Amino acid sequence: MRAKKYVLDSTLEQVEAQVDPAIFFRLNRKYLSHVDAIEEVLTYSNSRLKVKLTNCTDSDILVSREKVTELKNWLDR
C-alpha cells in the first residue's frame, strides 16, 4: 500500500477539530495520526515517546512528555 498525500487549505488544528478523536490523535506539531497507522510506540529519552507510522519515512516522530499519558490512555481504549 502506498502512502497517500493530500493538499489541504486548513491548518492541522482545524483538521484535528474536524476528525473523530476516537480514531485520530495529534502526535505533535507536524503529525495527526489514525489509530491504524501507528505501527510501534517506543520509549525515548527525556520521558518522551517515539512513534513509527505505517508508510511514513520520517523516523523521528516524537511525542512530548506532556502528551505521553494522553497517548497511552488513547491507545489503551
Phi, psi and omega in degrees: 000131180272147176291143179253141177239140180231139176264125181236149175265017182247155173282165178296326177297320179292319178295317179303322180289341184263344184263164181285116181293349177285336182238352177237141180225136177277107183284320180195195182296338187254335190236133170238122189239144170283146183303322182287345181276349181277112181273320187204144175235123184241147174289136182233169183299157176062035177062027177257173176240150175246131184246135175252126181252148176299136177057032179239128182273348179287116183267357182242060176266105185251143176252130183292162177304322183295333183258356184301310181297318179299316179295315180298317178297319180297318180289330183280352181296000000 
